[in-house]
């Protein structure tokens, strides 16, 4: 899993400008892309196939980390292909950014430091995302195969749609990914976790009695998706995450004016849905099915259907023979999208407060990229004893939705769960190595955060955040030295 990249691989990754470039790049790397022409139904069947092939944790077993998969024959949609799993492997994600497994969060940090603003481009022959234009009246259900993950889903979902909108008061732009349920020919519902920036824009527009124009871009350069998943405090309200994508590729993300609303979309997207969030309108996600559920969410459970704002679709534009990109959630793809920016945010905040101590961070798959972080901490002297727990507290500040932090020493491989559990077994005593922080607001999708689960929880969404300190007390470090084996390079042995 851990390997050094050749200069050719790094150069090829840096030349990626859109999804098709990314797929061409993956086609040169054995084991990272699978294509099938077998007819498949977007209703539950597609997700059921990929569950076994490459969805990964926390999808229920049997599952594994496998290749991205391009479905070229989706029933009822002869001109649309569906891609799943582009980022459902940490190694593949690293390759697509010209990075390595261990260096991914540091790659994102460098991009944060050398941001490049997006630019609106006029294409002489038309933007790639507008090769085909469908204006209202339209029926989005006949144009695009929005998948359902399970038979219990509220309906078909676009779940890798990058929403872009502008603050109606300041003009500042933001991009985020939200679940979008198809509710009719020209209606989508959008679910916002409280506090999300585009929801703040919506609230401002609604107070003015106005709709909020939005674009929904799908099928993108992976760098754009990763950059969009940064959250506060690293990216506060008014921060345009597309500047980070520009930093990752060292060139601006190209935008284009929408054809039906005063908004901008990703110019090289495969598909763009244009529309406006309607003021004052709400709709239950399961209004057409009555399942009570939404779709599988990152903790590994079916999310509850919510009453959500409504988007009126005004146009759909796309490339010739477009690729609809989707995600099987929960799964490793969500882990990487949410987790790698989280790692970068934790590293930055801890480094600012105690330079040189925190060596690396891994937002573990078991927490869906949000709930569980492994921190590798280096104690240089007795004066560093206790600082590892301060680093954990800082991590909670860096990412408010984090629930558990496991602290390990520099000799533990944070990407190897067996090694982490070994540290927890031999360097941890529950009564003295555990820190409980009760009554803290966390992410609302954790089903254990309920008064029904524990009387200590006052209301839904409140959690007990926990630090598991699996580091060796500095004064006892000699007792905990791992058995030293001879380092032998089999490639050079005769």
Number of C-alpha atoms within 10 A of each C-alpha: 10 9 10 9 13 9 10 10 17 16 12 17 21 16 15 20 20 20 22 18 16 21 19 13 19 21 14 11 12 9 12 20 21 16 13 11 11 10 14 18 17 21 19 17 16 21 23 16 13 21 26 17 19 25 34 29 28 24 25 15 11 11 17 21 19 22 24 25 20 21 22 21 18 19 14 15 16 11 14 21 19 23 21 23 29 25 24 28 25 21 18 25 23 21 21 26 26 24 23 22 18 19 14 22 26 21 19 26 20 14 20 22 10 15 21 21 17 19 16 15 14 13 10 6 8 13 21 19 26 23 16 16 13 17 14 13 11 15 17 22 15 11 15 20 22 23 27 26 26 20 12 18 27 28 26 23 25 25 21 24 26 28 23 23 27 23 21 20 9 9 11 14 21 23 27 24 21 20 19 27 29 23 23 14 16 18 22 26 27 25 20 19 11 10 10 15 24 25 21 16 22 25 19 18 20 18 11 11 12 17 21 26 25 28 27 26 29 29 27 26 25 20 25 23 24 24 27 24 19 26 22 17 13 18 17 12 19 15 17 22 28 28 24 31 28 24 25 26 22 15 17 19 26 21 19 21 17 24 18 16 17 16 21 23 27 31 27 26 30 27 30 27 22 28 26 23 24 19 20 13 13 15 16 19 31 23 15 12 12 15 16 18 19 26 29 21 21 29 25 19 18 21 19 18 19 20 16 18 21 24 27 19 26 20 23 27 23 26 19 15 14 22 25 27 25 22 24 30 27 26 32 32 31 28 28 25 24 23 29 29 26 29 30 26 28 29 25 19 19 21 16 10 12 14 12 13 20 22 14 21 27 24 28 25 26 21 20 27 28 28 24 21 29 23 28 22 25 20 21 11 9 10 9 15 17 13 16 24 21 14 24 25 17 17 25 21 17 23 23 17 19 23 23 21 25 25 28 27 22 17 13 20 17 25 18 11 15 12 15 19 17 14 22 20 12 12 17 19 13 12 7 9 16 16 16 11 13 13 15 14 18 21 19 16 18 20 15 15 22 18 14 13 11 11 9 15 19 14 14 19 19 21 25 17 21 20 20 22 27 25 26 21 17 16 10 9 11 10 9 12 10 9 5 6 6 5 6 8 7 7 6 6 6 4
